[in-house]
Structures are given as structure tokens and as C-alpha cells.
Amino acid sequence: MKTYSIDLNSVYNADELHSEIREVLPVPEFYGNNLDALHDVLTDFHEPCRIEFKNLTEAEITMPKYIRSLKKMCEDVMKENEKVEIVFE
């Protein structure tokens, strides 16, 4: 199983989050830099994978609502695509 690790240690806003996602995950060139686009990408994964969002503390302080939305979206993805496991560490 492929594992992707997304470090949120120096992420302070949604643009930085999606920039980090672009660097780590195999997203298409036209990736929309928003949670709806991320949902579409993750529900379309065909190979089993684990995605780890690490070092959340600062991001949860600077953008708590967005991180809550990210977590909810990830829960939805795992319900829709059993090949994707997402954890927050």
C-alpha cells in the first residue's frame, strides 16, 4: 500500500494546504485547490493508499474551521472509497 505523508507544520491557510497536497499527492494538473476538488481526486483513487496528515496543531489554531471541513471531507471519502485510508496525526 502506498503511503502519502502531508506535513502541516508550516501550513497557515488553505492555499498553503493545497500547495502541500499538490506536492505530495498525485493530483491532476487541473486540480482546483479546494476541498471539493480534493474529494473528487481521492474518491477516484484506484489503488489502496494511506494518507497521513501530520503536525496538525498549528493548522488547527490558524484555520480551525477549514481543518474541521477537511476532516469531515476525509470521512466522506473513506466511506465512498474503501481503498483510501486517511489519518490525522
VOGU-3710 file (C-alpha; in Angstrom, 3 decimals, decimal comma):
1> mktysidlns> 0,000/0,000/0,000  1,324/3,421/-0,957  1,581/5,940/1,900  1,486/9,698/1,409  2,573/11,961/4,258  1,373/15,563/4,265  3,158/17,717/6,839  1,017/20,622/8,045  3,696/22,033/10,337  4,174/25,221/8,303
11> vynadelhse> 0,658/25,456/6,834  -1,269/28,556/7,922  -4,010/28,898/5,295  -5,942/26,947/2,678  -3,635/27,955/-0,180  -0,611/26,574/1,660  -2,517/23,385/2,477  -3,396/22,770/-1,143  0,137/23,616/-2,243  1,409/20,914/0,119
21> irevlpvpef> -1,217/18,490/-1,198  -0,094/19,208/-4,778  3,496/18,368/-3,822  2,647/15,075/-2,123  -0,434/13,551/-3,757  -0,756/12,549/-7,399  -3,315/15,192/-8,307  -4,046/16,172/-11,902  -2,648/19,340/-13,440  -6,106/20,934/-13,298
31> ygnnldalhd> -6,531/20,281/-9,538  -8,814/23,016/-8,216  -7,099/23,808/-4,876  -10,222/23,327/-2,778  -11,861/20,588/-0,710  -14,372/19,677/-3,427  -11,526/19,069/-5,873  -9,625/17,043/-3,268  -12,745/14,954/-2,624  -13,055/14,215/-6,337
41> vltdfhepcr> -9,389/13,201/-6,599  -9,458/10,941/-3,548  -12,699/9,175/-4,401  -11,188/8,384/-7,801  -8,067/6,624/-6,407  -7,984/3,052/-7,720  -5,026/1,684/-5,758  -5,059/1,198/-1,972  -3,334/4,045/-0,179  -2,878/5,651/3,208
51> iefknlteae> -2,787/9,426/3,542  -1,313/10,842/6,720  -1,880/14,458/7,703  0,848/15,178/10,240  1,615/18,025/12,663  -1,887/19,472/12,757  -1,519/21,610/15,879  -0,619/24,917/14,219  -3,078/24,481/11,342  -5,899/23,743/13,798
61> itmpkyirsl> -5,096/27,014/15,587  -4,770/29,210/12,499  -7,628/27,741/10,463  -9,840/25,599/12,718  -12,974/25,741/10,562  -11,094/24,672/7,420  -9,387/21,785/9,217  -12,775/20,613/10,549  -14,099/20,716/6,993  -11,036/18,804/5,771
71> kkmcedvmke> -11,581/16,094/8,388  -15,278/15,783/7,506  -14,455/15,561/3,804  -11,890/12,835/4,556  -14,501/10,848/6,492  -16,803/11,087/3,477  -14,021/9,944/1,133  -13,296/6,859/3,240  -17,000/5,942/3,182  -17,109/6,319/-0,603
81> nekveivfe> -13,758/4,740/-1,491  -12,661/1,810/0,669  -9,210/1,857/-0,938  -8,344/5,146/0,762  -7,364/5,351/4,417  -6,829/8,842/5,871  -5,389/9,547/9,294  -4,622/12,707/11,227  -1,589/12,522/13,472
//
